[in-house]
């Protein structure tokens, strides 16, 4: 009995760790089911980060930064990762240190290209104007 519970816990933890982030390649429709005949909920903007929950042949069940679940056609997704600012504004710095020079201020809902986790609670990002910097991981979603 203990072995079964341990095995189940291991499988669940491995499944949870398997979630991957993707982004919307071009504006795309999000649906309430995996069918073109399902209800169209809204149009996702380019670069919107989404967390893959279930991947089928042509469809992906995704979660957004608010925790809402949708379906999107797989062909509309990119493996290029983005994060979205979830705080009112976020200070992006030239180095991963609170005292580093400010590179730019990012407003809520701004999509930034994810360049990697920098450690110590920071994420390296690139703005669409090519400016790079570091943002606190608590200020963004999708990392």
C-alpha positions in Angstrom: 0.0 0.0 0.0 2.8 2.4 0.9 4.6 1.6 -2.3 1.5 2.4 -4.4 1.0 5.7 -2.7 4.7 6.6 -3.2 4.5 5.6 -6.9 1.4 7.7 -7.4 3.1 10.7 -5.7 6.1 10.2 -7.9 4.1 10.1 -11.1 2.0 13.1 -10.1 5.2 15.1 -9.3 6.8 14.1 -12.6 3.7 15.1 -14.5 3.6 18.5 -12.7 7.2 19.1 -13.5 6.6 18.2 -17.1 4.5 21.4 -17.7 6.2 23.6 -20.3 5.7 27.2 -21.3 5.0 28.2 -24.9 3.8 31.4 -26.5 1.3 32.3 -29.1 3.0 32.7 -32.4 0.4 34.9 -34.1 -3.0 36.1 -32.8 -5.1 33.0 -32.3 -8.5 32.0 -31.0 -8.8 30.3 -27.7 -11.6 27.7 -27.4 -13.5 26.0 -24.5 -12.8 22.6 -26.1 -10.5 21.0 -28.6 -12.6 21.5 -31.7 -13.1 24.3 -34.2 -16.8 23.9 -33.5 -16.3 24.7 -29.8 -17.1 28.0 -28.3 -14.7 30.7 -29.3 -13.7 32.5 -26.0 -11.3 35.2 -27.2 -8.3 36.0 -29.4 -4.9 35.6 -27.7 -2.3 38.2 -28.7 1.1 37.3 -30.1 3.7 36.4 -27.5 1.2 35.6 -24.8 2.8 33.0 -22.6 0.8 29.9 -21.8 1.5 26.8 -19.8 0.9 23.5 -21.6 -1.4 21.2 -19.6 -2.3 18.6 -22.2 -0.8 18.1 -25.7 -2.8 16.2 -28.3 -2.0 15.8 -32.0 -3.5 19.1 -33.2 -4.6 20.8 -30.0 -3.1 21.9 -26.7 -4.9 22.5 -23.5 -3.2 25.6 -21.9 -3.4 27.7 -18.7 -2.9 31.5 -18.7 -1.4 33.7 -16.0 -4.8 34.0 -14.3 -5.2 30.2 -14.1 -7.9 30.0 -16.7 -7.9 26.9 -19.0 -8.3 27.1 -22.7 -7.7 25.0 -25.9 -5.7 26.3 -28.8 -4.6 24.8 -32.1 -1.1 23.5 -31.8 -0.1 25.2 -35.0 -0.6 28.6 -33.4 2.0 28.0 -30.7 5.7 28.7 -30.6 8.3 27.1 -28.4 9.9 30.6 -28.0 9.2 31.6 -24.5 7.9 34.9 -23.2 6.9 36.1 -19.8 4.2 38.7 -19.0 4.4 41.4 -16.3 1.9 40.7 -13.6 2.6 43.7 -11.3 1.4 47.3 -12.0 5.0 48.1 -13.2 8.2 46.2 -12.9 11.7 47.6 -12.9 14.0 45.8 -15.4 17.6 46.3 -14.4 21.0 45.9 -16.2 22.1 43.2 -13.8 20.3 40.9 -11.3 20.7 43.2 -8.3 18.3 45.7 -6.8 21.0 48.4 -6.9 21.8 47.9 -10.6 21.0 50.6 -13.2 17.4 50.6 -14.5 17.2 49.4 -18.1 13.5 50.2 -18.5 10.2 50.1 -16.7 7.8 47.4 -17.8 4.0 48.0 -17.4 1.5 45.3 -16.5 0.7 42.8 -19.2 3.9 43.6 -21.3 5.2 40.5 -22.9 9.0 40.1 -22.6 11.1 37.4 -24.3 12.4 35.0 -21.7 16.1 34.5 -22.0 16.6 32.3 -18.9 16.5 32.2 -15.2 19.4 34.2 -13.7 19.2 32.8 -10.2 18.4 34.4 -6.9 14.8 35.2 -8.0 15.7 37.0 -11.3 14.8 36.4 -14.9 16.8 37.6 -17.9 14.4 39.2 -20.5 14.5 41.1 -23.8 12.1 43.9 -24.7 10.8 44.0 -28.3 13.1 47.0 -28.9 16.0 44.6 -28.2 16.9 46.1 -24.8 17.8 43.3 -22.4 17.8 43.2 -18.6 16.8 41.4 -15.5 13.4 41.4 -13.8 12.4 39.9 -10.5 10.7 36.6 -11.1 7.9 37.6 -8.7 6.9 40.4 -11.1 6.3 38.1 -14.2 4.5 34.9 -15.1 5.8 32.3 -17.5 9.2 31.5 -16.2 
